[in-house]
């Protein structure tokens, strides 16, 4: 946990944890843990997603905020909807991205053929904007800082894949079987997920209105992979 007061909880979600219960994941979720920690969440936004105002994919780590009362919930939902929340991610992508920064403006919706995937080729895509900046280059891989301006499902993963630079280790949108270096393969095996981390979250406190910012440090598995890539350059 990064922070808690009477109206919000800010946590550093580990990779491998589902945010809320769903078919196939009835227990062991973030919601289960929060309800154990804070009993009075149960009345907010129903029983399955109490206090949840945004989410991270199961294998994405990083900072999340959860509401502890109805007023905080509605205030935070409003901020996310109006794009007042500033989100910063870090990611490792395939390929040597030549530009130093850029904006991906491509609507996202359900994939026309594969129901588990999202796509920029959907007939019913919704506006999706992702800014990015190169932090470090490793020849065949690039370390990025990413600023999603919208919050579509799998947005960063879909946009980077559509750009031709999918996330390292992404089982759904990534590349398989092309990493030759045994040291990097071992690091990827230990990481066992897409190389995406929600680094920073900035928003207005739902009760005081104060602008607040929280940072979740890059987790050890991604640090090891970055060190491995640096050793290969």
C-alpha positions as CSV (number, residue, x, y, z in Angstrom):
1,X,0.0,0.0,0.0
2,X,1.3,3.5,-0.9
3,X,-1.3,5.6,0.9
4,X,-4.6,5.5,2.8
5,X,-6.9,8.0,4.4
6,X,-10.6,8.1,5.1
7,X,-11.7,8.4,1.4
8,X,-9.0,6.6,-0.8
9,X,-6.5,3.8,-0.8
10,X,-3.6,3.9,-3.2
11,X,-1.9,0.6,-3.8
12,X,1.0,-0.8,-5.9
13,X,-0.7,-3.8,-7.6
14,X,1.7,-6.7,-8.2
15,X,1.6,-8.4,-11.6
16,X,-0.4,-11.6,-11.6
17,X,-3.3,-10.2,-9.5
18,X,-6.7,-9.7,-11.1
19,X,-8.4,-6.5,-10.0
20,X,-12.0,-7.8,-9.4
21,X,-13.7,-11.2,-9.3
22,X,-14.9,-12.7,-12.7
23,X,-15.6,-16.1,-14.1
24,X,-12.4,-18.1,-13.5
25,X,-11.1,-15.7,-10.9
26,X,-13.6,-15.8,-8.0
27,X,-11.0,-15.2,-5.3
28,X,-7.4,-14.0,-4.8
29,X,-8.3,-10.6,-6.5
30,X,-7.4,-7.1,-5.5
31,X,-11.1,-6.6,-4.5
32,X,-11.0,-9.6,-2.2
33,X,-7.8,-8.2,-0.5
34,X,-9.3,-4.7,-0.1
35,X,-12.6,-6.1,1.4
36,X,-10.5,-8.0,3.9
37,X,-8.5,-4.9,4.7
38,X,-11.4,-2.4,4.6
39,X,-14.8,-3.8,5.4
40,X,-16.8,-0.7,4.5
41,X,-16.0,-0.9,0.8
42,X,-18.8,-3.3,0.1
43,X,-21.6,-0.8,-0.6
44,X,-19.7,1.2,-3.3
45,X,-20.3,0.4,-7.0
46,X,-21.9,-3.0,-6.2
47,X,-20.5,-6.2,-4.6
48,X,-18.1,-7.3,-7.4
49,X,-16.3,-4.0,-8.0
50,X,-16.5,-2.0,-4.7
51,X,-14.6,1.3,-4.9
52,X,-12.9,0.4,-8.3
53,X,-12.7,3.5,-10.4
54,X,-10.1,2.2,-12.9
55,X,-8.2,-1.1,-13.5
56,X,-4.9,-2.6,-14.6
57,X,-4.6,-5.8,-16.6
58,X,-3.8,-8.9,-14.5
59,X,-0.1,-9.0,-15.6
60,X,0.4,-5.2,-15.5
61,X,1.9,-4.0,-12.2
62,X,1.7,-0.5,-10.7
63,X,-0.2,2.3,-9.0
64,X,-4.0,2.2,-8.6
65,X,-6.4,4.3,-6.5
66,X,-9.6,2.9,-4.9
67,X,-12.5,4.9,-3.4
68,X,-13.5,4.2,0.2
69,X,-16.9,6.1,0.1
70,X,-19.5,7.0,-2.5
71,X,-18.5,10.7,-2.7
72,X,-14.9,9.8,-3.4
73,X,-16.0,7.1,-6.0
74,X,-18.1,9.6,-8.0
75,X,-15.5,12.3,-7.8
76,X,-12.7,10.0,-9.1
77,X,-14.9,8.5,-11.8
78,X,-15.6,12.1,-13.0
79,X,-11.9,12.9,-13.1
80,X,-11.1,9.8,-15.1
81,X,-14.0,10.5,-17.5
82,X,-12.9,14.1,-18.0
83,X,-9.2,13.1,-18.4
84,X,-8.1,15.1,-15.4
85,X,-6.1,12.1,-14.1
86,X,-2.4,12.0,-15.3
87,X,-1.1,8.5,-15.8
88,X,2.5,7.6,-16.6
89,X,3.6,4.0,-17.5
90,X,7.0,2.5,-18.4
91,X,7.3,-0.3,-20.9
92,X,9.8,-2.3,-22.9
93,X,8.9,-2.7,-26.5
94,X,10.3,-4.7,-29.4
95,X,12.3,-2.9,-32.0
96,X,14.5,0.2,-32.3
97,X,12.1,3.1,-32.3
98,X,13.8,5.9,-34.2
99,X,11.7,8.9,-33.1
100,X,12.2,10.3,-29.7
101,X,8.5,10.8,-29.0
102,X,5.1,10.7,-30.6
103,X,1.3,10.4,-30.3
104,X,-0.8,7.4,-31.3
105,X,-4.3,8.5,-32.2
106,X,-6.3,5.3,-33.2
107,X,-9.7,4.3,-32.0
108,X,-9.9,1.0,-30.1
109,X,-12.7,-1.6,-30.0
110,X,-13.3,-5.3,-29.9
111,X,-11.2,-7.3,-32.4
112,X,-13.5,-8.3,-35.4
113,X,-12.4,-12.0,-35.2
114,X,-10.7,-12.7,-31.8
115,X,-13.1,-11.8,-29.0
116,X,-10.3,-11.8,-26.3
117,X,-8.4,-9.1,-28.2
118,X,-8.9,-5.4,-28.8
119,X,-8.0,-3.8,-32.1
120,X,-7.7,-0.5,-34.0
121,X,-9.5,-2.2,-36.8
122,X,-12.8,-2.5,-34.9
123,X,-15.9,-1.1,-36.6
124,X,-17.0,0.4,-33.3
125,X,-13.8,1.8,-32.0
126,X,-13.7,4.5,-29.3
127,X,-11.3,7.4,-29.2
128,X,-7.9,6.3,-27.9
129,X,-4.9,8.6,-27.5
130,X,-1.4,7.5,-26.3
131,X,1.6,9.7,-26.0
132,X,5.1,8.1,-25.6
133,X,8.7,9.1,-25.2
134,X,11.9,7.1,-25.6
135,X,13.9,6.7,-22.4
136,X,16.6,4.3,-23.5
137,X,17.4,2.2,-26.6
138,X,18.9,-1.3,-26.6
139,X,19.4,-2.0,-30.3
140,X,16.4,-4.4,-30.9
141,X,14.4,-3.1,-27.9
142,X,13.3,0.3,-26.6
143,X,12.4,1.4,-23.1
144,X,9.5,3.9,-23.2
145,X,7.7,6.3,-20.9
146,X,4.0,6.3,-21.9
147,X,1.2,8.8,-21.1
148,X,-2.3,7.4,-22.0
149,X,-4.8,10.2,-22.4
150,X,-7.7,7.8,-22.5
151,X,-8.4,4.5,-20.7
152,X,-9.5,1.9,-23.2
153,X,-9.1,-1.8,-22.5
154,X,-5.5,-3.0,-23.4
155,X,-4.9,0.5,-24.8
156,X,-1.1,0.7,-24.5
157,X,-0.7,-3.0,-25.6
158,X,-2.9,-2.5,-28.7
159,X,-1.4,0.8,-29.7
160,X,2.2,-0.3,-29.5
161,X,1.4,-3.5,-31.3
162,X,-0.3,-1.5,-34.1
163,X,2.8,0.7,-34.3
164,X,4.9,-2.3,-35.0
165,X,6.5,-2.3,-31.5
166,X,4.6,-4.7,-29.2
167,X,5.5,-5.1,-25.6
168,X,8.2,-7.6,-24.6
169,X,6.5,-10.6,-23.1
170,X,3.0,-9.8,-24.2
171,X,1.2,-13.2,-24.8
172,X,-1.7,-11.6,-26.6
173,X,-0.3,-8.9,-28.8
174,X,3.4,-9.6,-28.7
175,X,5.9,-11.7,-30.7
176,X,6.8,-15.2,-29.9
177,X,10.0,-17.2,-30.4
178,X,12.2,-14.4,-31.8
179,X,14.4,-13.7,-28.7
180,X,17.7,-15.6,-29.3
181,X,19.9,-14.4,-26.5
182,X,19.7,-17.1,-23.7
183,X,20.3,-14.5,-20.9
184,X,17.4,-12.4,-22.1
185,X,15.2,-15.5,-22.5
186,X,15.9,-16.4,-18.9
187,X,15.0,-12.8,-17.7
188,X,11.8,-13.0,-19.7
189,X,11.0,-16.4,-18.2
190,X,11.4,-15.0,-14.7
191,X,9.4,-11.9,-15.5
192,X,6.7,-14.1,-17.1
193,X,4.5,-11.2,-18.2
194,X,4.3,-8.2,-20.5
195,X,6.9,-5.5,-19.6
196,X,4.4,-2.8,-18.6
197,X,4.2,-1.0,-15.3
198,X,1.9,1.9,-14.1
199,X,4.6,4.1,-12.6
200,X,2.7,7.3,-11.6
201,X,-0.8,8.5,-10.9
202,X,-1.8,12.2,-10.3
203,X,-5.3,13.4,-9.5
204,X,-7.2,15.8,-7.3
205,X,-8.0,14.4,-3.9
206,X,-11.8,13.7,-4.0
207,X,-12.5,15.5,-0.7
208,X,-9.9,18.2,-0.3
209,X,-9.3,19.0,-4.0
210,X,-5.5,19.0,-3.5
211,X,-3.5,17.8,-6.4
212,X,-1.7,14.7,-5.3
213,X,0.8,12.3,-7.0
214,X,1.8,8.8,-6.3
215,X,4.7,6.7,-7.7
216,X,5.1,2.9,-7.7
217,X,8.8,2.0,-8.2
218,X,9.7,-0.2,-11.2
219,X,9.4,-3.8,-9.9
220,X,12.4,-6.1,-9.6
221,X,11.5,-8.4,-12.5
222,X,11.4,-5.4,-14.9
223,X,14.6,-4.0,-13.4
224,X,16.4,-7.3,-14.0
225,X,15.2,-7.4,-17.6
226,X,16.4,-3.8,-18.2
227,X,19.8,-4.6,-16.7
228,X,20.0,-7.7,-19.0
229,X,19.2,-5.5,-22.1
230,X,21.8,-2.9,-21.0
231,X,24.4,-5.7,-20.7
232,X,23.7,-6.7,-24.3
233,X,24.3,-3.3,-25.9
